[in-house]
Amino acid sequence: MTATTMTTTNVPGIRVKGRTDPARARAALARPAAFGQTLADLMVRVAHDEARGWHGAVITRLAPLSLSPAAKVLHYSQEIFEGHKAYAWPDGQVALFRPELNARRLNDSARAVGLPEVPVPLQLEAAERLVDLLRCWVPAAPDASLYLRPAIIGTDPSLGVGPSREHLYFVIASPVGPYFSDGAIAIQVEEERPRAVPGGLGAAKTGGNYAAGLAAQQDALARGYDQVLFLDARRRRYVEELNAMNVFVVEGERTLVTPPLGGTILPGITRRSILELAGELGLRAVERPLPVEDLVAGLASGEVSEIFAAGTAAVITSVGTLGYRGQRRLVGDGGAGPVAARLREAITGVQYGRTPDTHGWMRVVRSAGEVEPALVNAVG
Ligand SMILES: Cc1ncc(COP(=O)(O)O)c(C=O)c1O
């Protein structure tokens, strides 16, 4: 084994100990399943402890994890995750969308729950090597992609409440199609159960936040809605976000409004990309608090012409119906809105290699031969 000293700046090589089965990939891509139900057959694993830091980086066949039932993650939710995608381009290349932002956000989330950061170069290398080996799993169908799910968990097998001293970083992958099957979704405003609190973990991508939203989501689903729109915890008045997406409102024809980040909202990468693109599309983007009653009044007066959700999984999805205090209100004509459609085309055009990447957002996945040898098989 080549010695590699792990520090936060030192990137270990990633050993490859398994091969994908292309027949299995072909079969999986031939019958698209619900989001995240089909997993590709390789995964990345990297272990961490205090003495060795991150070590033993390896890509293996997908397999269940072996964890003590006392592992901290199972009791105290010491876990964080990310979500980003690899896209098949018409010229045969495969590219990742802004993966360094996901890597940095994973580390922001890690700090928020006392987990160790994974060096950004190691995260990028893990994503690139995994996708390179899983090229046959990247779907070429419209609106489809290979979704990557990196995560860090506390694996320490002891029940005392405290931060874990042993950890696992892993990355799994799933070929996915559109998150929502219809053009526009119905969302229900949740007034009783906030998702995140000031000073809490709302800005981190940690499982507990999602657990906090699941009962409200269950109710919304039972009433025929697709998603929940959460309000701020203190006043129960200001619009925050959905359970896996940020929210935007279109006022008039050209003004985009989204709630400001203040620690209770996930700083979405799609959200950020929309704010960066808006000017180029002749839109004015504003980050300001959005009282729910103003939103409802704006729908009634016609001042609010569109609402849409933005996130990696759903890209940009129009909201066709808003449920508030037991009443369903149509947004516009209830279908996909024109501003959402333009933004969606602008972002997906870059993601799928149809339009030039003038912002330098895409990272083309190199094949192993093109990668610096020091980064491949240096550990083992
Ligand atoms: C709670 C929440 N808000 C917003 C988003 C959108 O973030 P992004 O655009 O980075 O996917 C996500 C998904 O990651 C999320 O889970």
The ligand as an SDF file (V2000), in Angstrom:
LIG
                    3D

 16 16  0  0  0  0  0  0  0  0999 V2000
  -34.6470   21.6010    1.5400 C   0  0  0  0  0  0  0  0  0  0  0  0
  -34.1150   21.8460    0.1850 C   0  0  0  0  0  0  0  0  0  0  0  0
  -34.2270   23.0730   -0.3430 N   0  0  0  0  0  0  0  0  0  0  0  0
  -33.7510   23.3510   -1.5610 C   0  0  0  0  0  0  0  0  0  0  0  0
  -33.1190   22.3970   -2.3240 C   0  0  0  0  0  0  0  0  0  0  0  0
  -32.5840   22.7520   -3.6620 C   0  0  0  0  0  0  0  0  0  0  0  0
  -31.1750   22.7730   -3.6420 O   0  0  0  0  0  0  0  0  0  0  0  0
  -30.3480   22.4510   -4.9530 P   0  0  0  0  0  0  0  0  0  0  0  0
  -30.7890   23.4090   -5.9800 O   0  0  0  0  0  0  0  0  0  0  0  0
  -28.9330   22.6530   -4.5440 O   0  0  0  0  0  0  0  0  0  0  0  0
  -30.6570   21.0520   -5.3150 O   0  0  0  0  0  0  0  0  0  0  0  0
  -32.9890   21.1010   -1.8190 C   0  0  0  0  0  0  0  0  0  0  0  0
  -32.3230   20.0410   -2.6040 C   0  0  0  0  0  0  0  0  0  0  0  0
  -31.1380   19.8920   -2.5290 O   0  0  0  0  0  0  0  0  0  0  0  0
  -33.4770   20.8160   -0.5340 C   0  0  0  0  0  0  0  0  0  0  0  0
  -33.3610   19.5870   -0.0160 O   0  0  0  0  0  0  0  0  0  0  0  0
  1  2  1  0
  2  3  1  0
  2 15  2  0
  3  4  2  0
  4  5  1  0
  5  6  1  0
  5 12  2  0
  6  7  1  0
  7  8  1  0
  8  9  2  0
  8 10  1  0
  8 11  1  0
 12 13  1  0
 12 15  1  0
 13 14  2  0
 15 16  1  0
M  END
$$$$
